[in-house]
Every structure is written in C-alpha cells, then in structure tokens.
Amino acid sequence: MGVRTTALRATAALGVAVLLASCGSGGDEGGQQPGGALEGRGEVTFATGKDTSGNMQKLVDEWNASHANEQVRIIELPESADAQRQQMVQNAQVKSDAYTILNLDVVWTAEFAANRWVVELPADQFELDKFLQPAVKTAQYRDKLYAVPVYSDGGLLYYRKDLLDAAGLKPPKTWAELTTACQAVKATQLEIGCYAGQFEKYEGLTVNFDEAVHSAGGDVVNAEGKPVVDSPEAKAGLDTLVTGFQQGVIPQKAITYKEEEGRRAFQAGELLFHRQWPYQWNLAGKTDGSSQVAGKFDVAPLPGVNGPGSSTLGGHNFAISAFGKNKATALDFIKFFTSESAQRSNLLATSQAPTLASLYDDAELITKFPYLPTLKESILSAKPRPQAVRYGDVTQAIQEAAYAALTGEKTSDAALKDLQAKLSELLK
C-alpha cells in the first residue's frame, strides 16, 4: 500500500539518492540497538502519506487526549509513494530530526535498516506471533525487527456482480475467462471498459508487473535473490497486460492510472473489473451518491494465466527514525497504533487490511466486510517484491521495462532481457 509525472521525476532522483546513500552508509549492518537508542519522552512527529480517511488523525487525537506531555503530530507527505520515500530518504541523509515515526512501505525496510536510518526495535515487546507472518517478515532485516506491521495489503479483483449475474457468469479465475466475460457483458453494456489496474510509471506498476509474472508461474527474483525475469513464464505474464492494451481489454487511458484514478473510474461505472487494494471497498460502497456501483460489486482473487493468480504483498510498517527525538514515546505510540482496538477501528473506518490475524476470523467483522476471508488468503499466499537495499533503483528498472512493453516502445522479449541485465547489475 499503497502500495501513488511528479512521481516519475522523483523516481529518477531517488535512484541517485539511494546510490549515494549506499556508497556512503558505512556498511549495511543495520540500525542502532534497542535500549539506549529508545530513550526520551516528549513530543514526536509522525511522517506518513495522505490520511484519506481521517481515521489516522482520529487515533492520534485519541492518543494525545491521554498523553498531554507526549503529543504526536502528523506530517502529511505527498500522495505518491515514490515521493513519500524521496522525502524520507532526503531527511535521513541529512540526519534531520524532523521525523520521529516513519510510515514505511513494506519494501523499504531493508534499505532503511541497512543504511541505519531506522533503529532496531525490541521484538519481545510485541506479540509478533499474533500478526500475519508474511507481514512480520516485511518488518525484519537480517532476522532483526526494524519496524512493526500496521497495515497489510493484498490485491483483489473488484468486479460488477450485477453485470456478471445478469450474464450468468461467475468471477473469472483466469485471464482468458476474464476476457470472455468482458465480451459477454459488452454485448449489452457497450460503453463499459473491461479491466484496469495501476499502470502509470510508479510503484503501482511494479506491483502489477510482479503480480502478472507470479500469476503466470514466473518470478522476478528467485529464493536466492537472483533475477530470473527473462523466462517464458515471465513473458507469458507480461504479455497478458501487453495484449490487454493492444486488444482493448485494458482501456488505453488506463496507462495513466494510479490507485485513485482507477478507483474513480470503477466507482463511476466505467469498469467491469478492477485490480485494487482493500481500501476501495468502503469508498466504492458509499451510498451518498459518490459511487455509482454501491451494492453492485464484489471481490474475488486475482486471475492468473492457468488458474487463480497471486497478489503482490503490500502494506505499511511503522519504524522509528535513528535521528528522531523521544524514541521511548515513539515506541509506545507504535504499540498503541498496532493494538487490536486501534486496528479494528482502522478496519471499520477505512477497510484497510489489518495485520492481526484474529480480526480476519471475527464473525462481526466478516458480516460487515465479507471479503475478509478472501483477503486473508490473498495476503498469506502473496509474493513479496524484490527485497533490496537499493530498492529505489530496482523498482525504477522494473517500471521502465514494464512501461516500455505496455506502450509498445519495446517488445516484451526485449524489455525482459534488458530488465534481467539491469537487475543482475543491481542485485550483485
């Protein structure tokens, strides 16, 4: 999660920033040790992406009401994940104390820990066995805890249940079934687009590319961290998207879609299928006139080439800046924000995926959010993006290759061959 042309320029700058940081970080042994590093009480700042629901501020207000001398102040960063990371990296490189708590995308942990921009956290102070284990792994670096999973995320296929039901169709399990369903529905719904995901050149494209490759039985990197993207399986996955654009299954304007552009299109009734994160559920279901599809949609697992597909693991973790003040207060605030009551509050307000496993089995919550079992399975079977200290360079390489193939600048074969060479260089 979140997994949002500013992002393009920012990404280019990030590659340089990360390279410089890697050269001058003094090694990658990780952050400071817990204990002395987590001292000090008083006001702290919380750097995060845009609080679209308002519930983050609500929880901060709840904390502040009972901690008069340890107030938390939210610093809202840009909506784009790439731009958020850029500001956090720049802040760390100058060792600024402007940010205390960092809301990190799950793929940033290795980079921030290796560069000693965040401190190690005391694992024994969190009941990590109660969290979804794929989420916990995203918060670790070299088997040590550098963050705490707050939101998890798995990709879901949102679909117009009313239109599939009218055509006598079930949710598709394969890309071929999805295209067949589209053709059937478009026979009567001429103006509706078939499918969209996140295809603008930013982090969302890395996610969608990874999902396409994994859903065709391929990998971007193998278990040893070596790139294996120049494979028949990866080509089959990428080609589902390339041919989707060529054949009109994916509308041409979707090449500009990030999460919010796609969400607005789905809510306006412009799409039959939409690959999106769980947060869309509440927004698309609003009955205040902001959504034209309220009560008309449902979710299913992502489709694959030969069967159900695989989601990319998303989510966010809270970490403590190595340069921030009042780290003891920051640690307590993270404990508060990851508590069951706080996670339940956030789920009810935002439909974002919690990280505590018990909430997915709560009968009351399942009644309100019937997608929870599907989402849990999506997260437990999700594949992580490449975990790399130079992640900014890695994701930029993936985005450039995927975008070149989708726009016809390169063939999928050429794009994957070039990406294999670039990743081999970056992941030595």
PyMOL commands that set and color helices and strands:
alter all, ss='L'
color gray80, all
select helices_A, chain A and resi 6-24+36-38+55-65+81-93+106-114+123-125+128-130+133-138+161-166+175-186+203-214+232-247+252-256+259-267+280-284+327-337+340-350+357-361+363-368+372-380+391-406+412-426
alter helices_A, ss='H'
color red, helices_A
select strands_A, chain A and resi 44-48+72-76+101-105+140-141+144-145+148-153+156-160+193-196+271-276+297-300+314-320
alter strands_A, ss='S'
color yellow, strands_A
deselect
rebuild
show_as cartoon
